Amino acid sequence: MQHHLDKIDTKILSLLQQNSNRTTKSIATELGMTTTPVFERIKKLEKQGYIKKYVALLNNKKIGLKQTVFIGITLQGHTRSYLEKFVTQINNFPEVIECHRVSGNFDYLLKLVVEDIEAYETFIITKLTLLPYLGNVQSLITLSTGKETNEIDLSRV
């Protein structure tokens, strides 16, 4: 059942997107409310699946992961078995931080973060190209990033 988000729910979600570490009290203060109804709304949003989980966004460069690569993948076949096997295998690769089934020239678009171009080459040689159902692979090496966010502008929904 789809829950209609009211303005308070939307504001709570926006504030949590900006900083998921905020206390219920600080959110309540900003909204001009008491903590109990804000706490209950947050729990309801979690239960209904609007909030999937809370995470810390890391600085990839600071932890030594300086290279982002996008890979367009075409599989040899498009049966459910091929698709499921591919996704299962990709989920075992820690370098892959996103995997999207897409329309267009590729079946999947992967996002990787690795130490450097040599680490990317090692990933391709020792992991990706060993998948038996792999068809075409096209890599896009990121030179710089103009925008990177996980925050959804809730005024659009």
C-alpha positions as CSV (number, residue, x, y, z in Angstrom):
1,M,0.0,0.0,0.0
2,Q,1.4,3.3,-1.1
3,H,1.5,5.9,1.7
4,H,1.0,9.5,0.7
5,L,3.8,11.7,2.1
6,D,2.6,14.8,3.7
7,K,4.7,17.9,4.2
8,I,6.0,16.8,7.6
9,D,7.1,13.4,6.3
10,T,8.8,15.0,3.3
11,K,10.7,17.4,5.5
12,I,11.8,14.6,7.9
13,L,13.0,12.6,4.9
14,S,14.9,15.7,3.5
15,L,16.5,16.3,6.9
16,L,17.6,12.7,7.2
17,Q,19.0,12.7,3.7
18,Q,21.2,15.7,4.6
19,N,22.4,14.0,7.8
20,S,21.1,10.6,8.9
21,N,22.9,11.0,12.1
22,R,20.6,13.8,13.3
23,T,18.8,13.2,16.6
24,T,15.0,13.0,16.7
25,K,15.1,15.9,19.0
26,S,17.0,18.2,16.5
27,I,14.6,17.2,13.8
28,A,11.6,17.9,16.1
29,T,13.1,21.3,17.0
30,E,13.5,22.3,13.4
31,L,10.0,21.2,12.6
32,G,8.5,23.0,15.7
33,M,7.2,19.7,17.0
34,T,7.8,17.5,20.1
35,T,10.1,14.4,19.8
36,T,7.4,11.7,20.2
37,P,5.4,12.4,17.0
38,V,8.6,12.8,15.0
39,F,10.0,9.5,16.4
40,E,6.7,7.8,15.5
41,R,6.7,9.3,12.0
42,I,10.3,8.1,11.4
43,K,9.5,4.6,12.6
44,K,6.4,4.6,10.3
45,L,8.6,5.7,7.3
46,E,11.1,3.0,8.1
47,K,8.4,0.3,8.4
48,Q,6.7,1.4,5.1
49,G,10.0,1.2,3.3
50,Y,10.6,4.9,2.6
51,I,13.8,4.7,4.6
52,K,15.8,1.6,3.5
53,K,18.8,2.1,5.7
54,Y,21.1,4.6,7.3
55,V,24.7,4.9,5.9
56,A,27.8,7.0,6.2
57,L,29.0,8.3,2.8
58,L,32.8,7.9,2.7
59,N,35.4,9.9,0.9
60,N,36.7,7.4,-1.6
61,K,39.9,9.2,-2.2
62,K,40.7,9.5,1.5
63,I,40.4,5.7,1.8
64,G,42.5,5.0,-1.2
65,L,39.8,4.4,-3.9
66,K,40.8,7.0,-6.4
67,Q,39.3,5.6,-9.6
68,T,35.6,5.3,-10.5
69,V,34.7,3.3,-13.6
70,F,31.4,2.6,-15.3
71,I,31.1,-0.6,-17.3
72,G,28.4,-1.3,-19.8
73,I,27.8,-5.1,-20.0
74,T,26.0,-7.1,-22.7
75,L,25.3,-10.7,-21.9
76,Q,25.5,-13.6,-24.4
77,G,21.9,-14.5,-23.6
78,H,18.9,-13.0,-22.0
79,T,17.2,-15.9,-20.2
80,R,16.2,-15.5,-16.6
81,S,19.0,-18.0,-15.7
82,Y,21.7,-15.8,-17.4
83,L,20.4,-12.6,-15.7
84,E,20.2,-14.2,-12.2
85,K,23.6,-15.8,-12.5
86,F,25.2,-12.5,-13.6
87,V,23.7,-10.5,-10.7
88,T,24.6,-13.2,-8.2
89,Q,28.2,-13.2,-9.4
90,I,28.4,-9.4,-9.5
91,N,27.2,-9.2,-5.9
92,N,30.3,-11.1,-4.9
93,F,32.6,-8.5,-6.3
94,P,33.3,-5.8,-3.7
95,E,34.6,-3.4,-6.3
96,V,31.1,-3.1,-7.8
97,I,29.1,-0.6,-5.8
98,E,26.2,-0.4,-8.1
99,C,24.6,-2.7,-10.7
100,H,21.7,-1.6,-12.8
101,R,19.7,-3.5,-15.4
102,V,19.2,-1.0,-18.2
103,S,17.6,-0.5,-21.6
104,G,19.6,0.5,-24.7
105,N,22.9,-0.8,-25.8
106,F,23.7,-2.7,-22.6
107,D,22.0,-5.2,-20.4
108,Y,23.7,-3.9,-17.2
109,L,25.6,-0.8,-16.1
110,L,28.1,-1.3,-13.3
111,K,29.7,1.3,-11.1
112,L,33.1,0.4,-9.6
113,V,35.4,2.2,-7.3
114,V,39.0,0.9,-7.2
115,E,42.4,2.1,-6.1
116,D,43.7,3.0,-9.6
117,I,43.7,2.0,-13.2
118,E,45.9,-1.0,-12.5
119,A,43.4,-2.3,-9.9
120,Y,40.7,-1.9,-12.5
121,E,42.7,-3.9,-15.0
122,T,43.2,-6.6,-12.4
123,F,39.4,-6.7,-11.8
124,I,38.7,-7.1,-15.5
125,I,41.3,-9.9,-16.0
126,T,40.8,-11.9,-12.8
127,K,37.1,-11.5,-12.2
128,L,34.8,-9.9,-14.9
129,T,36.2,-11.7,-18.0
130,L,36.0,-15.0,-16.3
131,L,32.2,-15.0,-16.2
132,P,31.2,-17.5,-18.9
133,Y,28.0,-15.7,-20.0
134,L,29.6,-12.4,-20.6
135,G,29.2,-10.8,-24.0
136,N,30.4,-7.3,-24.7
137,V,32.1,-5.1,-22.1
138,Q,32.6,-1.3,-22.6
139,S,34.4,0.7,-19.9
140,L,34.0,4.4,-19.2
141,I,36.8,5.8,-17.0
142,T,35.8,8.7,-14.9
143,L,38.2,11.7,-15.3
144,S,36.4,13.9,-12.8
145,T,33.1,14.2,-11.1
146,G,30.8,17.2,-11.5
147,K,28.0,16.1,-9.2
148,E,27.7,13.2,-6.8
149,T,24.8,12.9,-4.4
150,N,22.4,10.4,-3.0
151,E,19.9,13.1,-1.9
152,I,16.6,13.1,-3.7
153,D,14.8,16.4,-4.1
154,L,11.5,15.5,-2.6
155,S,9.8,18.7,-4.0
156,R,9.7,16.8,-7.3
157,V,7.5,14.0,-6.0
